[in-house]
Amino acid sequence: MPPLNLDKQVSPNRPSSLPHVVILGGGFAGLAAGKALAKYPVKITLIDKENHHLFQPLLYQVATAGLSAADIAQPLRLIFSGQSNLTTLMDEVVDFDLDASKVHLRSKTLSYDYMVIALGVTTGYFGNQQWAQFAPGLKTLDEATELRRRVLTAFERAELANDSNEASQWLTFVVVGGGPTGVELAGAIAELAQHVMAKDFRHIDSTKAEVHLIEAGPRLLSAFPKGQSSYAHKRLTKMGVRVHLNEPVKSVSADEVTLSQSAISSGTILWAAGVEGNSVANNLGQVPRDRAGRLEVNPDLKLPNFDNVFVAGDLAKMSDFKGKQVPCLAPAATQMGRHAAKQIARDLAGRQLKPFIYFDKGNMATIGRSSAVANYRKISINGYFAWVAWLGVHLVFLMGMRNRISVFLNWAWSYLAWRQGARIITKKLIGRSDGINATSSN
Ligand SMILES: Cc1cc2nc3c(=O)[nH]c(=O)nc-3n(C[C@H](O)[C@H](O)[C@H](O)COP(=O)(O)OP(=O)(O)OC[C@H]3O[C@@H](n4cnc5c(N)ncnc54)[C@H](O)[C@@H]3O)c2cc1C
């Protein structure tokens, strides 16, 4: 293919012979790849099984009734409505034929000149997939609303309980996984029980709720400096969360979590402990993967042995050329998506590809109202200022002005009034072990 003039704007009447770039996934990496190719003379098709881009860092707030689902998602069509070289298809990727440069969707097959695989990861149960029904994870909007249903319903079931044992089982919440998502969930549930729900029930005392946070390793927030792990631990303990360290989960059932030393009887068990590569990537054939099923890619983000396939985002397992492991974080996914797009542009222009270099923008986690940890290189901030920084960063990076305004107003209202706006249960319960036995009411 002859080198192209990369500075040329794409004409709306572009010929159909333009190179076809297929981007799989409209998460942070796919979105960044699509946008970075806006000014290049290529025809782009972006595929996602959902119709929206999801801001996963705020999912836990949907799960704990702080925000509504629509506040943290934005339709992909709207995001790309002004980009004439990109078409969005809402369809599911089901298979690949890399040798023939084809990708099979549920409804059709597409040929590509270049493909960017940005399909992300899913919740991982360390080989115990049967636990998923009892302890759902938090990765999609559906899962967040399911978690919210379970959490809010637990308070309702406690109010209906016939004896104090049953009530206290419903008022016991277990969060598995002491990373940022687990810490955020545990803190938010504790606040919900102690402050938001406290005045609204007549039979139960929601402030008596127990929140257990289970971590297999020796400290919370293992990706943060040790001092911040201890800060988060102390802070959560002060909020009433019982932190269990060095306690790998042995088994999970509908109403109990068994640890190495003890068992916790609970009506609501939530899983925030691990991730694994998107299972559809297993259909890529003989390509290198790590134990969690993430794809091991070359330093230039190419899938080994395939010159026209790039992998970006959480699904890509790699160390950058300085030897730094690229983390599963939104900024890393964005940078990789953008880099994959630039690689395609370089390749089309006959230029040499460049290795990916990860620019570490730091890490943040909120612990509760007015408290967070933030860490950038050697600078660590804990407490109120970290929390303000956390609010600011999340508002800035949230997609769409309507969402930013809505989230800001929700936060202001919750902060001033100790009220959560999204406390609506959208499914009815049947039966006893209702974490699971639910039927839709709409
Ligand atoms: C609860 C939670 C909290 C987080 N908090 C933070 C945080 O505070 N800060 C931070 O930096 N990062 C955070 N992350 C991580 C961050 O969200 C991820 O690193 C980022 O989303 C990865 O982007 P991605 O594009 O690789 O994958 P994703 O954003 O997961 O996007 C993958 C896309 O592929 C689509 N897809 C999947 N399978 C198919 C298929 N078969 N067919 C078609 N489409 C498909 C999905 O619908 C999705 O849109 C958090 C993640 C979670 C789950």
The ligand as an SDF file (V2000), in Angstrom:
LIG
                    3D

 53 58  0  0  0  0  0  0  0  0999 V2000
  -15.4330   -0.9220   39.2860 C   0  0  0  0  0  0  0  0  0  0  0  0
  -14.2210   -0.3770   38.5770 C   0  0  0  0  0  0  0  0  0  0  0  0
  -13.5930    0.7500   39.0710 C   0  0  0  0  0  0  0  0  0  0  0  0
  -12.4760    1.2630   38.4180 C   0  0  0  0  0  0  0  0  0  0  0  0
  -11.8750    2.3910   38.9180 N   0  0  0  0  0  0  0  0  0  0  0  0
  -10.8460    2.9440   38.2400 C   0  0  0  0  0  0  0  0  0  0  0  0
  -10.2690    4.1630   38.6860 C   0  0  0  0  0  0  0  0  0  0  0  0
  -10.6760    4.7290   39.7070 O   0  0  0  0  0  0  0  0  0  0  0  0
   -9.2480    4.7040   37.9550 N   0  0  0  0  0  0  0  0  0  0  0  0
   -8.7990    4.0920   36.8160 C   0  0  0  0  0  0  0  0  0  0  0  0
   -7.8910    4.6250   36.1730 O   0  0  0  0  0  0  0  0  0  0  0  0
   -9.3100    2.9300   36.3780 N   0  0  0  0  0  0  0  0  0  0  0  0
  -10.3250    2.3470   37.0650 C   0  0  0  0  0  0  0  0  0  0  0  0
  -10.8660    1.1750   36.6200 N   0  0  0  0  0  0  0  0  0  0  0  0
  -10.2390    0.4830   35.4800 C   0  0  0  0  0  0  0  0  0  0  0  0
  -10.6610    1.0920   34.1620 C   0  0  0  0  0  0  0  0  0  0  0  0
  -12.0460    1.2590   34.1280 O   0  0  0  0  0  0  0  0  0  0  0  0
  -10.1710    0.1570   33.0690 C   0  0  0  0  0  0  0  0  0  0  0  0
   -8.7670    0.1380   33.1230 O   0  0  0  0  0  0  0  0  0  0  0  0
  -10.6180    0.6270   31.6930 C   0  0  0  0  0  0  0  0  0  0  0  0
  -12.0270    0.6180   31.6120 O   0  0  0  0  0  0  0  0  0  0  0  0
  -10.0400   -0.2910   30.6150 C   0  0  0  0  0  0  0  0  0  0  0  0
  -10.4520    0.1720   29.3650 O   0  0  0  0  0  0  0  0  0  0  0  0
  -10.6100   -0.8500   28.1530 P   0  0  0  0  0  0  0  0  0  0  0  0
  -10.9980   -0.0200   26.9960 O   0  0  0  0  0  0  0  0  0  0  0  0
   -9.4390   -1.7210   28.0470 O   0  0  0  0  0  0  0  0  0  0  0  0
  -11.8090   -1.8110   28.5720 O   0  0  0  0  0  0  0  0  0  0  0  0
  -13.2970   -1.4650   28.9220 P   0  0  0  0  0  0  0  0  0  0  0  0
  -13.4450   -0.0710   29.3760 O   0  0  0  0  0  0  0  0  0  0  0  0
  -13.7410   -2.5570   29.8300 O   0  0  0  0  0  0  0  0  0  0  0  0
  -14.0520   -1.5860   27.5190 O   0  0  0  0  0  0  0  0  0  0  0  0
  -14.2430   -2.8090   26.8530 C   0  0  0  0  0  0  0  0  0  0  0  0
  -15.4250   -2.6360   25.9320 C   0  0  0  0  0  0  0  0  0  0  0  0
  -15.5690   -3.8100   25.1520 O   0  0  0  0  0  0  0  0  0  0  0  0
  -16.9370   -4.1430   25.0550 C   0  0  0  0  0  0  0  0  0  0  0  0
  -17.0210   -5.5880   24.8210 N   0  0  0  0  0  0  0  0  0  0  0  0
  -16.6070   -6.5650   25.6310 C   0  0  0  0  0  0  0  0  0  0  0  0
  -16.8090   -7.7660   25.0570 N   0  0  0  0  0  0  0  0  0  0  0  0
  -17.3630   -7.5300   23.8620 C   0  0  0  0  0  0  0  0  0  0  0  0
  -17.7760   -8.3750   22.7770 C   0  0  0  0  0  0  0  0  0  0  0  0
  -17.6520   -9.7090   22.8300 N   0  0  0  0  0  0  0  0  0  0  0  0
  -18.2960   -7.7870   21.6870 N   0  0  0  0  0  0  0  0  0  0  0  0
  -18.4090   -6.4410   21.6050 C   0  0  0  0  0  0  0  0  0  0  0  0
  -18.0350   -5.6010   22.5840 N   0  0  0  0  0  0  0  0  0  0  0  0
  -17.5050   -6.1430   23.6910 C   0  0  0  0  0  0  0  0  0  0  0  0
  -17.5220   -3.7240   26.3800 C   0  0  0  0  0  0  0  0  0  0  0  0
  -18.9260   -3.5140   26.2820 O   0  0  0  0  0  0  0  0  0  0  0  0
  -16.7460   -2.4550   26.6790 C   0  0  0  0  0  0  0  0  0  0  0  0
  -17.4070   -1.3060   26.2070 O   0  0  0  0  0  0  0  0  0  0  0  0
  -11.9920    0.6380   37.2480 C   0  0  0  0  0  0  0  0  0  0  0  0
  -12.6300   -0.5040   36.7490 C   0  0  0  0  0  0  0  0  0  0  0  0
  -13.7370   -0.9990   37.4040 C   0  0  0  0  0  0  0  0  0  0  0  0
  -14.4530   -2.2190   36.8620 C   0  0  0  0  0  0  0  0  0  0  0  0
  1  2  1  0
  2  3  1  0
  2 52  2  0
  3  4  2  0
  4  5  1  0
  4 50  1  0
  5  6  2  0
  6  7  1  0
  6 13  1  0
  7  8  2  0
  7  9  1  0
  9 10  1  0
 10 11  2  0
 10 12  1  0
 12 13  2  0
 13 14  1  0
 14 15  1  0
 14 50  1  0
 15 16  1  0
 16 17  1  0
 16 18  1  0
 18 19  1  0
 18 20  1  0
 20 21  1  0
 20 22  1  0
 22 23  1  0
 23 24  1  0
 24 25  2  0
 24 26  1  0
 24 27  1  0
 27 28  1  0
 28 29  2  0
 28 30  1  0
 28 31  1  0
 31 32  1  0
 32 33  1  0
 33 34  1  0
 33 48  1  0
 34 35  1  0
 35 36  1  0
 35 46  1  0
 36 37  1  0
 36 45  1  0
 37 38  2  0
 38 39  1  0
 39 40  1  0
 39 45  2  0
 40 41  1  0
 40 42  2  0
 42 43  1  0
 43 44  2  0
 44 45  1  0
 46 47  1  0
 46 48  1  0
 48 49  1  0
 50 51  2  0
 51 52  1  0
 52 53  1  0
M  END
$$$$
